[in-house]
Amino acid sequence: MISAPVLNKIGLSSVAESLSGHRGAPVPLRHRAEQAAASLPPLLVAAERVATTVAQGVHGRRRVGQGETFWQFRQYQPGDAASRIDWRESAKSQRLYVRETEWEAAQSVWLWRDGSRSMEYSSAGYLPGGTWPTKRDRADLLLVALASPLVRGGERLTLLGTGIAPMSGRAALSRIAEMIEHSADAPPTKTGLPAFEPLPRSAQLVWLGDFLAPLDEINAAVALFAGAGLKGHLLQIVDPAEEDLPFAGRIRFEGVEEPDALVVSRVENLRGDYAERFRRHRDGLAQIARGVGWSIGFHRTDRPPHLALLALHAALAADHRR
């Protein structure tokens, strides 16, 4: 019989107790994060991002407005000022074209990751060939990996809930990494959701967590920030055993955040119902996010971190085009 913890947030039997799990000398979080981020082009040269950084902390938003950075040509329409016509471009065809510029605005990105005990969970020690980290380790890595190209692109960023104003430049990356590493020594939070705080309307949010809390609680937290006019991006990070329930036989599940325990004689008989409930919960998360215009992604800790990083990068870039 294998002893393994269970997540009771949504009434599902999850698996395996938390492992801090890296052998040998630990590699600093910042170095691991920058290695993962190396597969991404800097935001300044990424096709989805702004073409030119005008000043530190100021960049285009990929929508029409006042500014000096060229965005696109469009066909002349009645009412357009003649001074806006680009005669060189118009001379290439039989139509008149207007030169449009980007709207430039100060931007800040507020990062957050779940600090609850369920994030300390990994099933790697219970499954053959398991080498994946805890959900918290992966979230920390992705958070700093995302911060690396953001600061290279001139973004201002900080951690939600720290009370520290958004920072820019390479010093910001070091500060973010330090804050995340120091938070690992703090007592775990009781909730897997961030507390609301007023933020600038131009801010963007990036939340990383397992989001296994009841859907109504998640919806309430998201609605508070979305109701304040903020854009957000969610990334659900789960352990492979939480999605697949790969165990068989008699298993004892112990709570990670609750003291309850459950013994299942033949856990494989529950796999179908478990998978369906997990799917419904994930679909509910997607509906919550998309209902307020936020993006959402999903990541498993047994998969390469750069896949999740690319998705976050694309989500932030898409938001700049709105």
Secondary structure, 3 states (H helix, E strand, C coil): CEEEEECCCCCCCCCCCCCCCCCCCCCCHHHHHHHHHCCCCCCCCCCCCCCCEEECCEEEEEEECCCCCEEEEEECCCCCCHHHECHHHHCCCCCCEEEEEEEEEECEEEEEECCEHHHHCCCHHHCCCCCCCCHHHHHHHHHHHHHHHHHHCCCEEEECCCCCCCECCHHHHHHHHHHHHHHCCCCCECCCCCCCCCCCCCEEEEEEECCCCCHHHHHHHHHHHHHCCCEEEEEEEECHHHHHCCCCCCEEEEECCCCCEEEECCHHHHHHHHHHHHHHHHHHHHHHHHHCCCEEEEEECCCCHHHHHHHHHHHHHHHHCC
